[in-house]
Amino acid sequence: MQFHDNHLLFDYNHLCLLTKVSAINPIL
């Protein structure tokens, strides 16, 4: 269960990173 929670947290952080990159480079 803990591993699953960590995986969700990783996905959330990765999504935030992609959102920031998209905000900087709308073309991507």
Buried (B, 14 or more C-beta within 10 A) or exposed (E): EEEEEEEEEEEEEEEEEEEEEEEEEEEE
